[in-house]
């Protein structure tokens, strides 16, 4: 079953259109935020594959990137991967044909919200995997998905977080090193002053005697 669909511009992560199966699962918003995080991660230019499946709990995100646009859907784990990507291909072809010349100039989120009508109509066609239409698509050898990589959502979203943590740790260590160096310098000065002040009278007594 197709649960969520999102279309976004990869260059800046701007959401362009969306279709969400709302009102049935209280966790819809949670997975919607995950979808946004995946698109945001892709917009960072980390050279991710143009097609990928990402496992998240009982669901799987599937996405296609083409023409600087990400077409993403979330389905049940049991939903055929082949149908999910054919669903995305249909959305891609229609969206490019209807809005291709406006994608780069879109300035506000969900500028193509009317495309949700096509998303909902197409999603209904892919709901039942046992229809003759979908069985034929599953048997279609022209569209293979065996080579499409599957990863875990923590692995995908954790990359940016780990880099941020490394950067933060490096900055903290640099700062702490500077503080340590300053403290060490200050301590050396105090020790030097202590010993100089303590032994100066003895030096003053010894020097005249030797003369």
N, C-alpha and C positions, 0 to 999 in steps of 0.2 A: 504493500500500500504506500502510495506517495503521500507524505505528511506535510512537507514544506518545500517551497520553491522560491528562489531568490535570484535576481539578475542584477549584477553590479558592474561598475566600471573598475577595471583592475588598476589603472594608473593611480587612482586616488581612493579607491574603496567606496565611491559614491553609489548607494543603492538606486537602481533605476526602476525596477518593478518587483512585485512580490506576490506570491500566492501562498496562503497559510490555511491549513485545516484547523481552524480555531473552534473553541468551545467543547472539545472532546477530551483534551488532555491538559491538566493544569501545568504541565511542564513545557507547554508550547513556547512560552516566553524564554525559558532557559535555553532551549535548542535554537531559538531564533537568535539569541545573543551569541551562541557558539558559531552559528552560520556567519554572523557579522564579523566575528573574530577571525574566522578562516579567511574571509575575503580581505580583511585588513592585513592579515599576515601575507597574503598573496601580493597586496599592493606595495609591500616593502621591497619587492624585487629580489626574492630569495631563490629565483630560478627553479621554482617548483614545476613539475611536469604539467603539460597542457590538459591532461586528463588524469584524474585520481579518485580513489575511493577512500573515505576516512571513517573508521569505525568509532562510534560513540554510544556506549551502553547497548540498548536493544535496537539501535538504528545505525544506518550508514549514510554518510554524506557522499554524494557523487557530484563531480563538477567537470565542466568543459570550459577551457579558455580559448577564445578565438576573437580576433579583431579588437583586442584590449577590453573584452567583455567576459565576465565569468557567469556561466549559467550553472547554478547549483541547486540540487534537490536533496531532500532527506527522505529515506524510505525505511521500512522495517528491514531487519537483517535478512529475513526470509524472502524478500522481494528480489526477483531475478535481476542481476547486475546488467544483463544485456538489455532488458526492457527499460531500466532506469536511464541508460545512456542513449537509447533510441528516443526516449521521451525528451531528453535534453536536446538532442539533435533537432527534433521538430520545433522546439521552442526557439532554438538558435536561428534556424532557417527563416522562421516567420518574423522574429524580432529584427533580424538584419534587413529583411526585405521591407519591413514597415518603417523602421526607425534608423536604419544605418547611417544616413547623412546627418542625423541630429545627436548621435551618441556623444561625440566629442565636445559639443557645445552645451550639453545639458549642464545647468548650474545649480539646480535644486534637487534634493532627494525625491525619489519616486516621481520623476518627471514624466514617466510613461506608465502611470498607475492604471490607465485604461487597458493596458496589455493584460491585466489580471483576468479579463473576460476570456481571452484566448488560453491563458494558463489553466483556468478552471475547466474549460471545455475539453482541452487536451488531456488534462489529468483524469477526467472521467473515462476517457477511452483506454487508459492504462490501468485503471483500478483493478479490474478482474483479469487475472493472468490466464484464465481458462477460456477466454473468448477465442473464436476462430482467428480473429485478427491478431491477437497477441501470441497465440500458439505459432502462427505463421512467422511472426517476427522472431520468436525464440529459435525457430528452425532456420532462419535466414543466415546463410554462411557468409554473406557479404559484410556483415558487421560483427566482428569478433572483439571481445573485451578481455581475453585471457592475459594480454600483456599489460593491462592497466594496473598500476601499482595500488596496493591497499596498505594504508598505514593507520595508526591509532591517533585519536584526536589529541591526546596528551603529548605525543611525539611531535605532531605538527605545530600545535600552539605553544609547546614548551620551548621551541627553538629561540624565539624572540625573547621569552622570559629569561632563559638561561644566559643569553648574551647580555641582557640588562643586568643580571645578577653578577656576571663576571666583571662588567664595566664598573658596577657599583663597588664591588669588592676591591678592584684595582685602585679606584679612587680613594677608598677608605684606607687601604694599606699605604698609599702614597702620602695621604694626610697624616696617618699615624707615624710614618717614618719621619716626616718633617717635625712633628711634635716631639718625637723621641730625640731627634738630633738637636733640637732647641733645648730640651731639658738636659741632655748630656752636656751641651756647651755651657749651660747655666751652672750645672753642678760642678764642672771642672773649674769654672771661674771662682765658685764659692770655696772649693777645696784649696785652690791656689791662694786665695785671699786669707783663708784660715791659717794655712801653714806659714805664709809670709808674715802675718800678724803675730803668730805665736813665737816664731823663732827670731824675729827681727831684733828683740832686746838682747838675745844671746849673741847674735852676730855683732851687734854694736859693742858688746863687752869684750868679745874676742878680738876684734880688729885692733883696738888701741894697744892691747897687750902684745900683740905680735909686732907692732911697730916699735 
